[in-house]
Amino acid sequence: MSQSIIDEVTFLLHSFLMGILITFVYDGFIIMRRLIRHNLFLISVEDLIFWIACAIGVFYMLYEENNGILRWFAVFGAALGMAAYKKSVSPFLVKIITMVIERIFHGLFCILRFLFKPVRFAGGKVRGGACAVSKKGKKAGRCLKKKLTERVNLLKITLCKH
């Protein structure tokens, strides 16, 4: 086989691998979106940054491999790599990685909840004591207000008689 054909096949293989890499990186965004809810604006910004980075990566590959000339079989190779990865590995990989990360976070949350149990218990006791003091303070305040109102009224009556 001639060297030019080997170079073309190598370029097609690199295009195929670039398609797999692009889809693999986008799966990272999908996993992140499953773990942390995103609004539409944030998803749009992430996608914009992702596609700009992909365009730079593809341009760099085309520049290094083919002197910056766009070859349609390279586009076909990248699309084929994306489709092959998306249909074969991607669904399982996204599901498994998401599940593993969720379980890790759940385990960490359970450990932290156990470690902070004394703090939560003490906080509950302080809150209960504060509520009791607050209720007694309100009752004492109402009683004091009532007595002061009576004294003010008595003073008004006394002043009005003189």
Contacts in CASP RR format, 6 or more apart in sequence:
PFRMAT RR
TARGET T0000
AUTHOR 0000-0000-0000
METHOD contacts of the structure
MODEL  1
MSQSIIDEVTFLLHSFLMGILITFVYDGFIIMRRLIRHNLFLISVEDLIF
WIACAIGVFYMLYEENNGILRWFAVFGAALGMAAYKKSVSPFLVKIITMV
IERIFHGLFCILRFLFKPVRFAGGKVRGGACAVSKKGKKAGRCLKKKLTE
RVNLLKITLCKH
8 73 0 8 1.000
10 65 0 8 1.000
11 65 0 8 1.000
11 66 0 8 1.000
11 71 0 8 1.000
11 74 0 8 1.000
12 73 0 8 1.000
12 74 0 8 1.000
12 77 0 8 1.000
14 61 0 8 1.000
14 65 0 8 1.000
15 61 0 8 1.000
15 73 0 8 1.000
15 74 0 8 1.000
15 75 0 8 1.000
15 76 0 8 1.000
15 77 0 8 1.000
15 78 0 8 1.000
16 77 0 8 1.000
16 78 0 8 1.000
16 80 0 8 1.000
16 81 0 8 1.000
16 84 0 8 1.000
17 81 0 8 1.000
18 57 0 8 1.000
18 58 0 8 1.000
18 61 0 8 1.000
18 78 0 8 1.000
19 77 0 8 1.000
19 78 0 8 1.000
19 79 0 8 1.000
19 81 0 8 1.000
19 82 0 8 1.000
19 85 0 8 1.000
20 81 0 8 1.000
20 82 0 8 1.000
20 84 0 8 1.000
20 85 0 8 1.000
22 54 0 8 1.000
22 58 0 8 1.000
22 78 0 8 1.000
22 82 0 8 1.000
23 81 0 8 1.000
23 82 0 8 1.000
23 85 0 8 1.000
23 86 0 8 1.000
23 90 0 8 1.000
24 85 0 8 1.000
24 90 0 8 1.000
25 50 0 8 1.000
25 54 0 8 1.000
26 50 0 8 1.000
27 90 0 8 1.000
27 93 0 8 1.000
27 94 0 8 1.000
28 94 0 8 1.000
29 46 0 8 1.000
29 47 0 8 1.000
29 50 0 8 1.000
30 94 0 8 1.000
31 94 0 8 1.000
31 97 0 8 1.000
31 98 0 8 1.000
31 101 0 8 1.000
33 43 0 8 1.000
34 94 0 8 1.000
34 98 0 8 1.000
35 98 0 8 1.000
35 101 0 8 1.000
35 102 0 8 1.000
35 105 0 8 1.000
38 46 0 8 1.000
58 78 0 8 1.000
59 68 0 8 1.000
62 68 0 8 1.000
62 69 0 8 1.000
62 70 0 8 1.000
62 71 0 8 1.000
62 74 0 8 1.000
66 74 0 8 1.000
END
